[in-house]
Amino acid sequence: MFRIASALFAVLCLVDLVLILRQPSPWILVGIVIGWYVADFGSGLVHMLLDYYPSPPQLELDRLYFHPDRGSQAYRDLKAELMSRTNAFHRLVFDFKRHHPWPDGLGRRSMEMLCVDTLYAAGLPGALGVAVLGLSTATPVGILAFLLTMSILATFAQYFHGMLHRAEPPKVVAFLQRLGVLMTPTMHQVHHDHLDRDFAIVSGAANPLLNPIFRALARAGICREENLEPPRTAATAGVPSPDPRPGLARSVAGRDRSSQLTLR
Protein backbone atom coordinates (compact mmCIF):
# COMPACT_ATOMS: atom_id res chain seq x y z
CA MET A 1 0.00 0.00 0.00
CA PHE A 2 2.85 2.38 0.83
CA ARG A 3 4.38 1.85 -2.63
CA ILE A 4 1.08 2.65 -4.32
CA ALA A 5 0.62 5.76 -2.18
CA SER A 6 4.21 6.81 -2.89
CA ALA A 7 3.71 6.40 -6.64
CA LEU A 8 0.52 8.45 -6.47
CA PHE A 9 2.36 11.14 -4.49
CA ALA A 10 5.13 11.24 -7.12
CA VAL A 11 2.58 11.58 -9.94
CA LEU A 12 0.75 14.37 -8.11
CA CYS A 13 4.02 16.21 -7.49
CA LEU A 14 4.90 15.92 -11.18
CA VAL A 15 1.49 17.33 -12.15
CA ASP A 16 1.98 20.15 -9.63
CA LEU A 17 5.39 20.98 -11.09
CA VAL A 18 3.96 21.17 -14.62
CA LEU A 19 1.19 23.47 -13.40
CA ILE A 20 3.70 25.70 -11.63
CA LEU A 21 6.34 25.84 -14.35
CA ARG A 22 3.90 26.62 -17.13
CA GLN A 23 3.95 30.19 -15.80
CA PRO A 24 7.65 30.99 -15.19
CA SER A 25 8.02 33.64 -12.52
CA PRO A 26 10.58 34.71 -9.89
CA TRP A 27 7.77 34.21 -7.36
CA ILE A 28 8.24 30.47 -7.77
CA LEU A 29 11.68 30.70 -6.17
CA VAL A 30 10.29 32.97 -3.44
CA GLY A 31 7.56 30.43 -2.70
CA ILE A 32 10.08 27.58 -2.53
CA VAL A 33 12.36 29.45 -0.11
CA ILE A 34 9.50 30.50 2.17
CA GLY A 35 8.05 26.97 2.08
CA TRP A 36 11.45 25.52 2.95
CA TYR A 37 11.73 27.87 5.96
CA VAL A 38 8.17 27.32 7.18
CA ALA A 39 8.56 23.54 6.87
CA ASP A 40 11.76 23.74 8.92
CA PHE A 41 10.00 25.86 11.54
CA GLY A 42 7.06 23.45 11.65
CA SER A 43 9.35 20.43 12.01
CA GLY A 44 11.09 22.07 14.96
CA LEU A 45 7.89 23.15 16.67
CA VAL A 46 6.40 19.66 16.42
CA HIS A 47 9.70 18.15 17.60
CA MET A 48 9.79 20.51 20.59
CA LEU A 49 6.23 19.82 21.70
CA LEU A 50 6.51 16.04 21.30
CA ASP A 51 9.80 15.94 23.21
CA TYR A 52 8.21 17.72 26.16
CA TYR A 53 4.65 16.40 26.00
CA PRO A 54 3.97 14.37 29.17
CA SER A 55 3.24 10.65 28.87
CA PRO A 56 0.22 9.63 30.99
CA PRO A 57 1.41 7.54 33.98
CA GLN A 58 -1.40 5.00 33.50
CA LEU A 59 0.22 3.86 30.26
CA GLU A 60 3.20 2.54 32.29
CA LEU A 61 5.61 3.31 29.46
CA ASP A 62 8.34 3.78 32.06
CA ARG A 63 8.54 -0.03 32.18
CA LEU A 64 9.83 0.08 28.60
CA TYR A 65 11.92 3.24 28.87
CA PHE A 66 13.84 2.03 31.95
CA HIS A 67 13.97 -1.65 30.96
CA PRO A 68 17.44 -3.09 31.68
CA ASP A 69 17.65 -5.30 28.57
CA ARG A 70 16.11 -3.86 25.42
CA GLY A 71 17.39 -6.79 23.36
CA SER A 72 15.61 -9.46 25.36
CA GLN A 73 12.46 -11.41 24.56
CA ALA A 74 10.97 -10.10 27.80
CA TYR A 75 11.36 -6.54 26.49
CA ARG A 76 9.76 -7.42 23.16
CA ASP A 77 6.82 -9.10 24.87
CA LEU A 78 6.35 -6.14 27.20
CA LYS A 79 6.55 -3.72 24.29
CA ALA A 80 3.86 -5.62 22.39
CA GLU A 81 1.62 -5.63 25.45
CA LEU A 82 1.98 -1.94 26.31
CA MET A 83 1.84 -0.64 22.76
CA SER A 84 -1.33 -2.61 22.06
CA ARG A 85 -3.15 -0.40 24.59
CA THR A 86 -1.45 2.88 23.68
CA ASN A 87 -2.96 5.11 21.01
CA ALA A 88 -1.02 6.33 17.98
CA PHE A 89 -0.37 9.80 19.43
CA HIS A 90 1.12 8.55 22.68
CA ARG A 91 3.19 5.95 20.81
CA LEU A 92 4.63 8.86 18.81
CA VAL A 93 5.32 10.87 21.97
CA PHE A 94 7.08 7.87 23.52
CA ASP A 95 9.11 7.36 20.34
CA PHE A 96 10.46 10.93 20.59
CA LYS A 97 11.42 10.45 24.25
CA ARG A 98 13.10 7.11 23.56
CA HIS A 99 15.07 8.66 20.69
CA HIS A 100 17.29 10.78 22.94
CA PRO A 101 19.08 8.03 24.89
CA TRP A 102 19.08 5.67 21.87
CA PRO A 103 19.46 7.90 18.78
CA ASP A 104 20.93 5.22 16.51
CA GLY A 105 17.62 3.38 16.14
CA LEU A 106 16.10 6.12 14.00
CA GLY A 107 18.84 5.80 11.41
CA ARG A 108 18.17 2.07 11.02
CA ARG A 109 14.53 2.56 10.07
CA SER A 110 13.32 2.25 6.49
CA MET A 111 11.89 5.09 4.45
CA GLU A 112 8.46 3.50 4.79
CA MET A 113 8.65 3.52 8.59
CA LEU A 114 9.82 7.13 8.63
CA CYS A 115 7.43 8.52 6.01
CA VAL A 116 4.24 6.45 6.07
CA ASP A 117 2.35 8.64 8.55
CA THR A 118 3.42 11.98 7.07
CA LEU A 119 2.72 10.75 3.53
CA TYR A 120 -0.93 10.12 4.38
CA ALA A 121 -1.34 13.09 6.71
CA ALA A 122 0.48 15.78 4.72
CA GLY A 123 2.00 14.62 1.46
CA LEU A 124 -0.98 13.24 -0.43
CA PRO A 125 -3.51 15.85 0.76
CA GLY A 126 -1.06 18.67 0.11
CA ALA A 127 -0.02 17.54 -3.37
CA LEU A 128 -3.65 16.88 -4.32
CA GLY A 129 -4.65 20.31 -3.03
CA VAL A 130 -1.99 22.01 -5.15
CA ALA A 131 -3.22 20.13 -8.23
CA VAL A 132 -6.82 21.13 -7.56
CA LEU A 133 -5.87 24.77 -7.03
CA GLY A 134 -3.66 24.83 -10.11
CA LEU A 135 -6.29 23.28 -12.37
CA SER A 136 -9.42 25.03 -11.13
CA THR A 137 -8.33 28.46 -9.84
CA ALA A 138 -6.06 31.35 -10.70
CA THR A 139 -3.89 30.79 -7.61
CA PRO A 140 -0.52 32.55 -8.11
CA VAL A 141 2.31 30.17 -8.95
CA GLY A 142 4.34 31.45 -6.00
CA ILE A 143 1.66 30.19 -3.61
CA LEU A 144 1.47 26.86 -5.44
CA ALA A 145 5.27 26.52 -5.15
CA PHE A 146 5.06 27.33 -1.44
CA LEU A 147 2.36 24.72 -0.82
CA LEU A 148 4.13 22.03 -2.85
CA THR A 149 7.43 22.65 -1.05
CA MET A 150 5.64 22.41 2.29
CA SER A 151 3.97 19.14 1.29
CA ILE A 152 7.21 17.51 0.13
CA LEU A 153 9.30 18.59 3.12
CA ALA A 154 6.58 17.69 5.62
CA THR A 155 6.44 14.22 4.09
CA PHE A 156 10.18 13.64 4.31
CA ALA A 157 11.01 15.60 7.51
CA GLN A 158 11.33 12.53 9.74
CA TYR A 159 13.27 10.72 7.00
CA PHE A 160 15.76 13.60 6.88
CA HIS A 161 15.94 13.36 10.68
CA GLY A 162 16.70 9.65 10.45
CA MET A 163 19.48 10.28 7.94
CA LEU A 164 21.22 12.47 10.53
CA HIS A 165 21.64 9.27 12.53
CA ARG A 166 22.92 7.09 9.71
CA ALA A 167 26.65 6.71 9.11
CA GLU A 168 26.21 6.63 5.34
CA PRO A 169 23.03 8.36 4.15
CA PRO A 170 22.00 8.22 0.48
CA LYS A 171 24.29 10.30 -1.72
CA VAL A 172 21.58 12.80 -2.63
CA VAL A 173 20.89 13.45 1.07
CA ALA A 174 24.58 13.87 1.84
CA PHE A 175 24.90 16.26 -1.12
CA LEU A 176 21.97 18.39 0.10
CA GLN A 177 23.52 18.44 3.57
CA ARG A 178 26.78 19.75 2.12
CA LEU A 179 24.87 22.44 0.22
CA GLY A 180 23.10 23.54 3.40
CA VAL A 181 19.65 22.71 2.07
CA LEU A 182 19.41 20.01 4.74
CA MET A 183 21.02 20.20 8.16
CA THR A 184 24.17 18.23 8.97
CA PRO A 185 24.80 15.77 11.83
CA THR A 186 27.03 18.39 13.44
CA MET A 187 24.19 20.89 13.56
CA HIS A 188 21.82 18.29 14.99
CA GLN A 189 24.42 17.30 17.59
CA VAL A 190 23.71 20.58 19.41
CA HIS A 191 20.16 19.44 20.11
CA HIS A 192 21.29 16.06 21.42
CA ASP A 193 23.93 17.68 23.60
CA HIS A 194 21.48 20.04 25.31
CA LEU A 195 17.87 18.96 24.50
CA ASP A 196 16.65 22.52 25.11
CA ARG A 197 17.54 24.11 21.77
CA ASP A 198 17.87 23.58 18.01
CA PHE A 199 14.75 21.47 17.45
CA ALA A 200 14.45 21.95 13.67
CA ILE A 201 15.16 18.79 11.64
CA VAL A 202 14.99 19.94 8.01
CA SER A 203 17.62 22.64 7.55
CA GLY A 204 18.07 24.28 10.95
CA ALA A 205 17.41 27.73 9.50
CA ALA A 206 14.46 28.26 11.84
CA ASN A 207 16.37 27.48 15.05
CA PRO A 208 17.12 31.17 15.85
CA LEU A 209 13.35 31.72 15.98
CA LEU A 210 12.49 28.43 17.67
CA ASN A 211 14.99 28.73 20.53
CA PRO A 212 13.43 31.84 22.16
CA ILE A 213 10.00 30.26 21.70
CA PHE A 214 11.20 27.24 23.67
CA ARG A 215 12.64 29.43 26.41
CA ALA A 216 9.31 31.24 26.72
CA LEU A 217 7.42 27.93 26.91
CA ALA A 218 9.87 26.63 29.51
CA ARG A 219 9.43 29.75 31.65
CA ALA A 220 5.66 29.33 31.38
CA GLY A 221 5.94 25.74 32.66
CA ILE A 222 4.70 24.21 29.39
CA CYS A 223 8.00 22.54 28.45
CA ARG A 224 9.22 20.86 31.64
CA GLU A 225 12.46 18.87 31.83
CA GLU A 226 10.90 16.02 33.77
CA ASN A 227 8.64 15.32 30.78
CA LEU A 228 11.62 14.20 28.71
CA GLU A 229 11.08 10.80 30.35
CA PRO A 230 7.85 8.87 31.02
CA PRO A 231 6.74 9.32 34.63
CA ARG A 232 7.93 6.56 36.94
CA THR A 233 5.62 4.04 38.53
CA ALA A 234 6.43 1.70 41.42
CA ALA A 235 7.90 -0.76 38.91
CA THR A 236 10.80 1.58 38.02
CA ALA A 237 11.34 3.44 41.30
CA GLY A 238 15.06 3.61 41.91
CA VAL A 239 16.04 2.35 38.45
CA PRO A 240 18.83 4.57 37.02
CA SER A 241 17.87 6.77 34.06
CA PRO A 242 19.55 6.13 30.71
CA ASP A 243 21.86 8.88 29.52
CA PRO A 244 19.52 11.26 27.61
CA ARG A 245 22.45 13.00 25.90
CA PRO A 246 24.65 10.31 24.35
CA GLY A 247 25.13 12.45 21.25
CA LEU A 248 25.63 11.15 17.74
CA ALA A 249 29.17 9.82 17.96
CA ARG A 250 28.17 6.23 17.26
CA SER A 251 25.67 7.10 14.54
CA VAL A 252 28.03 9.23 12.49
CA ALA A 253 31.32 7.49 13.18
CA GLY A 254 33.66 8.30 10.36
CA ARG A 255 31.46 11.11 9.00
CA ASP A 256 31.74 14.74 9.94
CA ARG A 257 34.16 13.70 12.72
CA SER A 258 36.28 16.84 12.85
CA SER A 259 33.25 19.10 13.16
CA GLN A 260 31.83 17.00 16.01
CA LEU A 261 35.09 17.18 17.91
CA THR A 262 35.00 20.95 17.56
CA LEU A 263 31.56 20.98 19.21
CA ARG A 264 32.85 19.03 22.14
C-alpha positions as CSV (number, residue, x, y, z in Angstrom):
1,M,0.0,0.0,0.0
2,F,2.9,2.4,0.8
3,R,4.4,1.9,-2.6
4,I,1.1,2.7,-4.3
5,A,0.6,5.8,-2.2
6,S,4.2,6.8,-2.9
7,A,3.7,6.4,-6.6
8,L,0.5,8.5,-6.5
9,F,2.4,11.1,-4.5
10,A,5.1,11.2,-7.1
11,V,2.6,11.6,-9.9
12,L,0.7,14.4,-8.1
13,C,4.0,16.2,-7.5
14,L,4.9,15.9,-11.2
15,V,1.5,17.3,-12.1
16,D,2.0,20.1,-9.6
17,L,5.4,21.0,-11.1
18,V,4.0,21.2,-14.6
19,L,1.2,23.5,-13.4
20,I,3.7,25.7,-11.6
21,L,6.3,25.8,-14.3
22,R,3.9,26.6,-17.1
23,Q,4.0,30.2,-15.8
24,P,7.7,31.0,-15.2
25,S,8.0,33.6,-12.5
26,P,10.6,34.7,-9.9
27,W,7.8,34.2,-7.4
28,I,8.2,30.5,-7.8
29,L,11.7,30.7,-6.2
30,V,10.3,33.0,-3.4
31,G,7.6,30.4,-2.7
32,I,10.1,27.6,-2.5
33,V,12.4,29.5,-0.1
34,I,9.5,30.5,2.2
35,G,8.1,27.0,2.1
36,W,11.5,25.5,3.0
37,Y,11.7,27.9,6.0
38,V,8.2,27.3,7.2
39,A,8.6,23.5,6.9
40,D,11.8,23.7,8.9
41,F,10.0,25.9,11.5
42,G,7.1,23.4,11.6
43,S,9.3,20.4,12.0
44,G,11.1,22.1,15.0
45,L,7.9,23.2,16.7
46,V,6.4,19.7,16.4
47,H,9.7,18.1,17.6
48,M,9.8,20.5,20.6
49,L,6.2,19.8,21.7
50,L,6.5,16.0,21.3
51,D,9.8,15.9,23.2
52,Y,8.2,17.7,26.2
53,Y,4.7,16.4,26.0
54,P,4.0,14.4,29.2
55,S,3.2,10.7,28.9
56,P,0.2,9.6,31.0
57,P,1.4,7.5,34.0
58,Q,-1.4,5.0,33.5
59,L,0.2,3.9,30.3
60,E,3.2,2.5,32.3
61,L,5.6,3.3,29.5
62,D,8.3,3.8,32.1
63,R,8.5,0.0,32.2
64,L,9.8,0.1,28.6
65,Y,11.9,3.2,28.9
66,F,13.8,2.0,31.9
67,H,14.0,-1.6,31.0
68,P,17.4,-3.1,31.7
69,D,17.6,-5.3,28.6
70,R,16.1,-3.9,25.4
71,G,17.4,-6.8,23.4
72,S,15.6,-9.5,25.4
73,Q,12.5,-11.4,24.6
74,A,11.0,-10.1,27.8
75,Y,11.4,-6.5,26.5
76,R,9.8,-7.4,23.2
77,D,6.8,-9.1,24.9
78,L,6.3,-6.1,27.2
79,K,6.6,-3.7,24.3
80,A,3.9,-5.6,22.4
81,E,1.6,-5.6,25.5
82,L,2.0,-1.9,26.3
83,M,1.8,-0.6,22.8
84,S,-1.3,-2.6,22.1
85,R,-3.2,-0.4,24.6
86,T,-1.4,2.9,23.7
87,N,-3.0,5.1,21.0
88,A,-1.0,6.3,18.0
89,F,-0.4,9.8,19.4
90,H,1.1,8.5,22.7
91,R,3.2,6.0,20.8
92,L,4.6,8.9,18.8
93,V,5.3,10.9,22.0
94,F,7.1,7.9,23.5
95,D,9.1,7.4,20.3
96,F,10.5,10.9,20.6
97,K,11.4,10.4,24.3
98,R,13.1,7.1,23.6
99,H,15.1,8.7,20.7
100,H,17.3,10.8,22.9
101,P,19.1,8.0,24.9
102,W,19.1,5.7,21.9
103,P,19.5,7.9,18.8
104,D,20.9,5.2,16.5
105,G,17.6,3.4,16.1
106,L,16.1,6.1,14.0
107,G,18.8,5.8,11.4
108,R,18.2,2.1,11.0
109,R,14.5,2.6,10.1
110,S,13.3,2.2,6.5
111,M,11.9,5.1,4.5
112,E,8.5,3.5,4.8
113,M,8.6,3.5,8.6
114,L,9.8,7.1,8.6
115,C,7.4,8.5,6.0
116,V,4.2,6.5,6.1
117,D,2.4,8.6,8.5
118,T,3.4,12.0,7.1
119,L,2.7,10.8,3.5
120,Y,-0.9,10.1,4.4
121,A,-1.3,13.1,6.7
122,A,0.5,15.8,4.7
123,G,2.0,14.6,1.5
124,L,-1.0,13.2,-0.4
125,P,-3.5,15.8,0.8
126,G,-1.1,18.7,0.1
127,A,0.0,17.5,-3.4
128,L,-3.6,16.9,-4.3
129,G,-4.6,20.3,-3.0
130,V,-2.0,22.0,-5.1
131,A,-3.2,20.1,-8.2
132,V,-6.8,21.1,-7.6
133,L,-5.9,24.8,-7.0
134,G,-3.7,24.8,-10.1
135,L,-6.3,23.3,-12.4
136,S,-9.4,25.0,-11.1
137,T,-8.3,28.5,-9.8
138,A,-6.1,31.4,-10.7
139,T,-3.9,30.8,-7.6
140,P,-0.5,32.5,-8.1
141,V,2.3,30.2,-9.0
142,G,4.3,31.4,-6.0
143,I,1.7,30.2,-3.6
144,L,1.5,26.9,-5.4
145,A,5.3,26.5,-5.2
146,F,5.1,27.3,-1.4
147,L,2.4,24.7,-0.8
148,L,4.1,22.0,-2.9
149,T,7.4,22.7,-1.1
150,M,5.6,22.4,2.3
151,S,4.0,19.1,1.3
152,I,7.2,17.5,0.1
153,L,9.3,18.6,3.1
154,A,6.6,17.7,5.6
155,T,6.4,14.2,4.1
156,F,10.2,13.6,4.3
157,A,11.0,15.6,7.5
158,Q,11.3,12.5,9.7
159,Y,13.3,10.7,7.0
160,F,15.8,13.6,6.9
161,H,15.9,13.4,10.7
162,G,16.7,9.7,10.5
163,M,19.5,10.3,7.9
164,L,21.2,12.5,10.5
165,H,21.6,9.3,12.5
166,R,22.9,7.1,9.7
167,A,26.6,6.7,9.1
168,E,26.2,6.6,5.3
169,P,23.0,8.4,4.1
170,P,22.0,8.2,0.5
171,K,24.3,10.3,-1.7
172,V,21.6,12.8,-2.6
173,V,20.9,13.5,1.1
174,A,24.6,13.9,1.8
175,F,24.9,16.3,-1.1
176,L,22.0,18.4,0.1
177,Q,23.5,18.4,3.6
178,R,26.8,19.8,2.1
179,L,24.9,22.4,0.2
180,G,23.1,23.5,3.4
181,V,19.6,22.7,2.1
182,L,19.4,20.0,4.7
183,M,21.0,20.2,8.2
184,T,24.2,18.2,9.0
185,P,24.8,15.8,11.8
186,T,27.0,18.4,13.4
187,M,24.2,20.9,13.6
188,H,21.8,18.3,15.0
189,Q,24.4,17.3,17.6
190,V,23.7,20.6,19.4
191,H,20.2,19.4,20.1
192,H,21.3,16.1,21.4
193,D,23.9,17.7,23.6
194,H,21.5,20.0,25.3
195,L,17.9,19.0,24.5
196,D,16.6,22.5,25.1
197,R,17.5,24.1,21.8
198,D,17.9,23.6,18.0
199,F,14.7,21.5,17.4
200,A,14.4,21.9,13.7
201,I,15.2,18.8,11.6
202,V,15.0,19.9,8.0
203,S,17.6,22.6,7.5
204,G,18.1,24.3,11.0
205,A,17.4,27.7,9.5
206,A,14.5,28.3,11.8
207,N,16.4,27.5,15.1
208,P,17.1,31.2,15.9
209,L,13.4,31.7,16.0
210,L,12.5,28.4,17.7
211,N,15.0,28.7,20.5
212,P,13.4,31.8,22.2
213,I,10.0,30.3,21.7
214,F,11.2,27.2,23.7
215,R,12.6,29.4,26.4
216,A,9.3,31.2,26.7
217,L,7.4,27.9,26.9
218,A,9.9,26.6,29.5
219,R,9.4,29.8,31.7
220,A,5.7,29.3,31.4
221,G,5.9,25.7,32.7
222,I,4.7,24.2,29.4
223,C,8.0,22.5,28.5
224,R,9.2,20.9,31.6
225,E,12.5,18.9,31.8
226,E,10.9,16.0,33.8
227,N,8.6,15.3,30.8
228,L,11.6,14.2,28.7
229,E,11.1,10.8,30.4
230,P,7.9,8.9,31.0
231,P,6.7,9.3,34.6
232,R,7.9,6.6,36.9
233,T,5.6,4.0,38.5
234,A,6.4,1.7,41.4
235,A,7.9,-0.8,38.9
236,T,10.8,1.6,38.0
237,A,11.3,3.4,41.3
238,G,15.1,3.6,41.9
239,V,16.0,2.3,38.4
240,P,18.8,4.6,37.0
241,S,17.9,6.8,34.1
242,P,19.5,6.1,30.7
243,D,21.9,8.9,29.5
244,P,19.5,11.3,27.6
245,R,22.4,13.0,25.9
246,P,24.6,10.3,24.3
247,G,25.1,12.4,21.2
248,L,25.6,11.2,17.7
249,A,29.2,9.8,18.0
250,R,28.2,6.2,17.3
251,S,25.7,7.1,14.5
252,V,28.0,9.2,12.5
253,A,31.3,7.5,13.2
254,G,33.7,8.3,10.4
255,R,31.5,11.1,9.0
256,D,31.7,14.7,9.9
257,R,34.2,13.7,12.7
258,S,36.3,16.8,12.9
259,S,33.2,19.1,13.2
260,Q,31.8,17.0,16.0
261,L,35.1,17.2,17.9
262,T,35.0,20.9,17.6
263,L,31.6,21.0,19.2
264,R,32.9,19.0,22.1
